[in-house]
């Protein structure tokens, strides 16, 4: 018996889509615990192995090289096999790479472990955004993206709370093994709970109608050569190229900044790092919420997304002066404001592919943008290593960070002045 429009309106909508969002959130928590651990242990391992700033920068460089290629390929893989299998495969690969750090004894073996980690983690965002595209209409997608992307900050918060006791209790090698095994429970939950909305037994007709409220997408799988022909693809790629390196810099060098500028160590990193990423979490959710709220008030997608991104770009500017903050907590506030603004900007940039491209092309566009962001991160890694080896200060790095978001927004606006849906033949 077919449900009538009245039945759909009167039925109480289920909320399975938010359960899926919670799974994506947990995946990001696991992702960032695994990703951040080497950066958190940098001061300790640099002393043990005698790494220079350039050696550490090379670890970041090769991680991002693997991440860049994987991000591009996984975007295509996810479009073909779907979010469920794509995300599961990515998770298995990055967990193997993470645990592999425990066996590393040389620069070459650390590099290999980082590259395997990069291959797996390169698939996380294409798969996550594909799942969000399947489960959320455009009116909720930025908010949902901001929510699950906030898991990156929770992972970054958990790391300084969990890692010191593990390292002190069983050594840094044991810490890599325990965290790798512990996060693997997510894989079981994902395989048990994830389905497409049309196939999920917990989704009722009202929720399915809500999820599929946007116009149907009749476009089949779109090859790379077609999506590369659109300015919207390059808008997303340019934005990622300019802002992703800043986030990578915070993620991989922030513990080192606090160690060098304010004398923190493994036992004292916790509160400042936690504070920074709590602020980042707030920024991620607020950025997604702000544009969604503006759209509900009648703003166009174009105006809502870009107004939010402009506000975030302005909030990043004080980071240029972080090195001059003599107070630890003033520095934490400046850095935390910048990371929060980054996450708010990102929550809106991440939705650009699903805002303007048909669903069948989203994974490929996201993959291209992710590769561009990782290439930018590779350049930032080399730049940061050179600056720290030669100048011994973070100021030039923070100045680049301060201006990157306004330049990124200008590039996005120049390439997509109206942010209207793309029609692919």
N, C-alpha and C positions, 0 to 999 in steps of 0.2 A: 504494500500500500504506500503510495507516494505522499510525503508530507506536504501540506499546503503552506502558503506564505504565512497564514495566521498561526499555524502550528509552530513554525520556525520562530516567529516573533514571541510567542507565548512560552516556548520551552526555555528552561533555565540553561544557559550556555555552560558547557563543561569548560575546564581550564587546563586541558592536557598540554596545550602549547606552552604554558608556563613551566610545566614539569620538564618539557624538552629544553626550555631555556635554562633551567636549573642544571640539567646534565651538561649543557654547553659551558655553563659557568664553572662547574667542577672540573671539566677538561682543561679549562684555562688555568685553574688553580694548579693542577698537576703540571701543566706545561711550564709554568713560570717557576715553580719550585725547581724543576729539573734544569731549566735554562739559566737561572740566576746563581746556582750554587758555585760555579767556578768563579764568577765575579766576586761573590761574597768571600770566597776563600783566597782571593788573589794575594792579599798581603801575606798570608801564611805560606802559601805555596811558592810565591816569589822568593821568599827567604830560603825555603827548603831546597828549591831547585836552581836558585840563582837566575831567575828570569829577569830580563830587562823589560822596560816599557814596550819596546818594539816586539819582543818575543810574545808578550801577552796580547799585544795588538794583532799579531799574526794569528793567534788562536781565534780571536774574534773575526778576523778577516776570512779564514777558511770555514768557520762555522757559517758565516753569512753567504759565502760562495755556494756552499752546499744547500743552504736554505733558499737562495735565489733560484737555483735550478729546480729544486724540488717544488717550490711554491708555484712555479710556472707549470710544471708537469702535473702536479696534483690538481691544479685548477681544471685541467682537461680530464684527468682521471675521475675526479668527483662528478663532473658533468656526465660521464659515461656510466659509472658504476653506482652512483648515488652517494648520499652523505653517510649512510650507515657503514657500508663497507670501506669507503674512502677514509673516514675518520678512524675506524678500527685499525686499518693497515698503518696509518700514520702513527698512531699511538704505540703500536708494537715496535716499530722501527726506532722511535725516539727513546723508548724505555731501554731498549738494548744498548743504544749509544750512551745513555745516562749511566747505566750500571757499568758500562765498559770503562768509564773514568777510573774505577777502582783498580783496574789492572794496569793503568798507564804508569810508565816509569821514565819516559823520555819525551822530548819535544814532539817527536814523530808520533808516538802513541797517544799523547794528549790531543794532537791535531786530528788523528784518525777518529778518536772518540767524539770530538766536537763535530766532525763532519757527519758522522752517522746520526748524532743528535739533530744536526741541522736538516738532514734529509727528512727525518720523521716530523720534526716540528714545522717544516715548510708546508706540510699538508693540513695543519690544524685550522688555520684561518679560512682557506678555501672551503674546507668541509663544514666548518661552523657557519660561515655565511650562506652556504648552500642550504644547510638545515634551516637557518632563520628565514631564508627566502621561501622555503617550502611551507613553513609553519606560521608565518606572520604576514598580514596584509601590510601594505606600504604605510598605513597610518600608525602602525605599532612597531614597524621594523627597526627604526632608529633607536627607540627606547629598549627594545629587546636586545639589539646589538650592544647598546651601552651597558645593559645588565650583564650579559654574558662576558663582555669584554672586561667588566669590573673584576672578573675572576683572576685576571692577570695581576691585579694589585693585591688581591687576597693571597695569591701565591707568593708574591714579593713580600707580603707581611709575615706569612707563616715561616718563610725561609730563615730570617734572622732569629726567630723564636725557637725553631726546631733544630737548626744546624749546630749551634754552639754546644748544646748538651750532647748531641750525637758525636760530634768531633771530639769533645773532651772525654766522652765515655768509651768510644770505640775507634777513634782515629778517623781521619777524613776519608779513607778508603771505605771503611764500614758505613759511614754516613751516606755515601753514594749508593751502596747496595740496599740499605734499609729504605731509603726514600724511593728508590726505583721499584722495589717490591711492594711497598706500601701504597703507592699511587695506582698500582695495577688493578685494584678493585673497581676502578672506574670502567675499565674495559668490559667487565662482566655486566655491570649495570647498563652500559650503552647497548650491548648486544641483546639484552633481555627486554629493554624498554623502548628502543627507538623503532618507529615505523613511520612511513609517510602518513599524513593526516587521513587520506582516503582509506588507508589500510589499518588504522589504529582502532582497536575495539573500544577504547575509552572515549573516543570523540563522538559527540552526538551531532545531530543534523544542524543544530543552531551554531555550534562552534565551527563545523565544517563550512557552513555558509559564510560565517564571518571571515575565516581564513582565506576563502576563495572569492572574496567580494570584489577583488580587483578584476579587470577585464581578462578574459582567457588569453593564454599565450599560445598561438598556433605555430610558433616558429620551431623547427626541428633543431638538432644540434648544429651549432654555428662554428665553422672552422676559424682558426686563428687569423688567417689571411683576411677574413671578412671583418672581424672585430678590430683588427689593427688599422683598418681603413677609416675608422670613426674618430672624430676629435674627442668624443666623450671618453674613449679608452685612454687616450693620451692625457686627458685632464686628470683622470684617476691615477695614472702612472706618474705624472709629474708631481701630484700632491704627495704620493707615497715616497717618491725619490727624495723629496725635500724634508719631510717630517719624520719618517721612520728612523733615519740615522740619529736623530736627537733622542728618541726613546731608547734606541740601542745604547747610546752613550750613557744615559742615565742608568740603565739596567746594568751595564758591565763595568762602569767606572765610578758610580756613586759611592760604594763602600770605600774605594781608594781615595776619593776626594775628601771624605770625612776623616779618613785615617791621616792623610797628609796635612790637611788644613786644621783639623781640630783634635788630632791625637787619639782617635778612637781605635779600638782593637776588636778582636773576635768577641770578647765578653761585653763590650760596651756599644757595639753597633746597633743592637736591637731597638731601643726606643726611638732614636732618630729615624732609622730606616722604616720602622713601622709607621711613624707619624707621616712620613712622606707618602707612603703608599695608601694610607687611609685617606689622605687628601686626594690622591689620584683616583681612588674608588668613587669618592663623592663627585669628582669632575666627570668621570665616565658616565655615571648615571644621570647627573644634571645636564650634561651636554645632549644626551639622547632625549631626555625628557623635555628640554627647552624647545627643540625644533618640533617635536611631536605636539607640544602644547600650542605652539604658534600655528601649526597646521590646523588644529582643532578650532582655532579662532578665525580661520579663513585665510591664513597666509598660504601662498603657493609653496610647493616643495622648494623651489629655487630660492625664494626669499627667506624661508624659515631656516633652511640648511646654512645658507651663506651668512645670515645675520648671526647665527650661533657661532659659526666658525670665526667670524670677525671678532666677536667678543673674546673668544678663546685666544686668538692671536695677540690681542692687546694684553691679556693677562700674563702671557709668557715673557713680556719684555723685561721685567725686573731681573730675570736670571742673569743678565749681563753683569750685574753687580754682586753676584753671590760670593765671589772670591774675597770681596772687601768686607763681608760681614764678620766681625770679630766674635760675635755671640753665636754659639752653636745653634741655638733655637731660632735665631733670626735667619741663619742660613737654611735651616730646615724649613722655615716658613716660605722663604723665597723659592727654594727648590720644589717644595710641595705644591706651591701655586702653579709653577711651570708644568709639573707633571700632571696636575689636575686639568689644566688647560689643554695639554696635549691630548689627554684621554677624551675630553669633550669634543675637541676638534676631530679626533679620529673616529669617534662614534658616528659623526655625520659624514665624514669622508668615506667610511666603510660602506655606507648605504648607497653611494652614488651609482655603482654598477646595477644594483637591484632597482634603483629609482628610475633609471633611463633605459636599461637593456631588458629584453625578454629573459625569462627565467633560464632558458636553455643556454644562454650566453654568459650568465653571471659568473660561473666558476672560471671560465677562461679569462674574462676581464679581471677578475680578482687575482688570478694567477699572474697575469702580466704586471699588474700593479704591485703585487707582492715581490716579484722579481726586481722591479725597479727600486722598491724600497730597500731590498737587501743589497743591491749594488751600491746604492747611496750609503748604506751602512758600512760596506767594505771600504769605501773612500773615507768615511768618518773614522773608522778604526785606524787606518794608516795615518790620517791627520792627527788624531789624538795621541797616538804613540810617538809621532815625531815631535809634536808640541811639548809633551811631557818629558821626553828625553832631552830636547834642546833648550826649552824655556823654563821647565819646571813650574809651570803655573797652568791653572784651568781657565784663566780669563779669556784667551783667544777662542777656546772651545765654547765657552758660554756666550760669547758675543755672536758666534755663528748660530747658536741655538735660539737666541733672542729674535733674530730676524727671519728665521726659516719659515715661520707660519704665515706671516704677512705675504711673503713671496709665494708660498704655496697657494694661498687663497687667490692671489692675483693671477696665478697660472690657471687655476681651476676656472675662475670667472672668465678669463680670456678665451679659454677653449670651450666652455659650456655656459655662455652668457644667459641662457634661458632654462637649461636643464630640462628639456622636453624629451619625451620618450623617443627612443631610436626605432625606426622601422627598417628591419632587415629583410631583404627579399630572399 
